[in-house]
Amino acid sequence: MVYVRHRQMFVTGIILIVLIAIIPVSIKAQDNELFQDVNEEHWGYESILWAKDQGIVDGYPDGTFKPDAPVGQTEFLAMLIRAYNPKDFLNQQGDDDWRTPYKQYAFKMGWGGSYIVPPSSKLSSSNDPEINIPRMYVAKLITNVNGRSYSFKDSIRFLLDSGISEGKTDNSVEGFQGYDLLTRAEAVKFIRHVKTKLDYLYPSPALLDHPYDPNTLKLSPFEAAPLDINHHPDEQMADFTQLDLEHPSSGYTLTHKPSYTVTGTVRKAIGDDLAIEVERWDSGAFVPVSSLRASMKDGKVNQTIELPTLGIYRISLYSQQVKSEQEIALTSFYIEYREEPDQGAR
């Protein structure tokens, strides 16, 4: 009887081991089930699986993903924003168009890589068709969210050089096939690669295209693409202050002091002072720090700005407008406040 009992326990143990070995495989198989038209043989399988797990994309009611279907411009933008879920993104619709919050965020960040109609424009409507997006526009938009602004050709070069894209037929501008429409499978693969390279979605420096320099790949977006801080519109037509900044002399300035003095020459003054907004970059968003007024005396502006903690600051200057209570943005620039390097270090 003892022998039989041990034998029964042994057999039972074997059965349990077999069941334990089988169950994880069954669960894994269920987890890996994606869509009816996407299997492990598909070139975009891993990226599609990743995007589904991250809640970035979903399938169609019939259980398909349609990996080769073209992607609309706001659809791609929405995927990209969902992948990062930035803390300053407000997914609140002021109308019945689901695209509005994504458009508003794109314009707030200065992303001009696509031809998205501003949500406040009279041209914008919830009935507007979703326009399919060519790959070269995707390259420009991804360049923008990397905190840079280049031409279409240079944007493609940036994606290829940074490893975000390998090209469609080969690793060249021509091989990128910029005029081809972006597909759903390509979209999630792009976004997955961006996520491996970029911790945050950055504001674009300007709609102006800067020359691309491969040596800037290792620089931060704030260093690589400085803002254009001096604008020279037609003074006869402009109804706001005209200012030439002396300090800073570039769009990105490094300081080791807890304050920074902005100086400039006023060529045309509207009102008695300028408004200055100070923001600090914090985990993917600029958060307000302070607001102050800078007086314009004897054709000069001289204003010291306090930098309370180490970090990157965005300083924006605003002018009054003629016959208007509103203020218009003149320019903005970045100040990075770092600790003084140790002179004794070797």
Helices and strands as residue ranges (DSSP letters): H 2-31, H 45-53, H 73-84, H 100-108, H 135-145, H 152-162, H 184-197, G 214-216, H 221-224, E 242-247, E 252-255, E 259-268, E 273-282, E 285-297, E 300-306, E 311-321, E 324-337
